[in-house]
Amino acid sequence: MGDVLAGIHATWEFEDDSVLIRFERGIRTPKLFQALGERRIPHEALASVTLTPGKRGTVVLHAIPRPGADPLMEAAAGQLRDGADPYRLVLPAERETLAEYYADELRALLGSHAKLPAEKFLVAAPQAPLYFKAYDGKASFDGSQVSFRWFWTGASSAKWKAGDQNFPVRELNGVEWRSPDVFDGYLRLLRRAGSMTAAPPQTAQADQDPAAVVFGLGYGPVHESLPFAAAVLGSVRSGSAAALDAVRADPVPAHVSGRRDPADIAERIRHLGDLHQAGLVTDEEFTAKKAELLAEL
């Protein structure tokens, strides 16, 4: 397509395989947009495109992503206000005809996949390193590990007792982000079953859970905490996908000369069990692969 559509706070560049969204920088531009800078949205990541009347003589071009295609929107879980939705382009009403043209062009590019959830993230997650200050601690992410460092002025006694926390991505199963725009916002890390991180059950309140930081007025704003959550989620999913691919591709020789180390087999079965419990391996795959590993003993 190769054309550009300039709106309020953002410009969309229509390319052959994607839409490049460049967000403006300015006092009136939502802080989340400024933090994101730009985002490339592959056509295959889109579910639908709409054009509707906006407020005060505007129209809104809205590209709606497929479920599971964008780590940012998955982490947001429907909590973003319309004005902070990076998939909405607000334009003056006089550009409605032009906007309708591009909407039609995008719709024509959507295939049957648009009706299905994405099997993996198709939009790039924000890049680490990232950090932000919550009410009770500082959260940092270097791409492989999330760290929480508690503030003596805000952290609960339960968190002080547990001490500062480090969570390797390989031990995480996802994130739970509750917007700081609400009274009891927080970011919680969801751990895999059997992880080595010592912490209370994840049903505990966020202010008592060392796997969570809580937000408060002026702490953990959306434009800092949401890209952080999306980056962690992106790394968790990509790591799980790589591990799953390795399990599925790992061949078992037709003839094994000699026995494998039982400790090695036990470790591989444990890892397979983690993937199965996390829902990344089916019951059939787990049973078949476990039988193959046991046969090597």
Secondary structure, DSSP 8 states (H G I E B T S, - for coil): --EEEE-BSEEEEE-SSEEEEEE--STTS-HHHHHH-EEEEEGGGEEEEEEEE-SSSEEEEEEEE-TTS-HHHHHHTT-S-GGG-TTEEEEEGGGHHHHHHHHHHHHHH--GGGGS--SS--S----S-EEEE-SSEEEEE-SSEEEEEE-TTT--HHHHHH-SEEEEGGGEEEEEEE-TTSTT-EEEEEE-TT-S-----TTS-GGG-TTEEE-BTTBS-HHHHHHHHHHHHHHHHHHHHHHHHHHHH----SS--S---HHHHHHHHHHHHHHHHTTSS-HHHHHHHHHHHHHT-
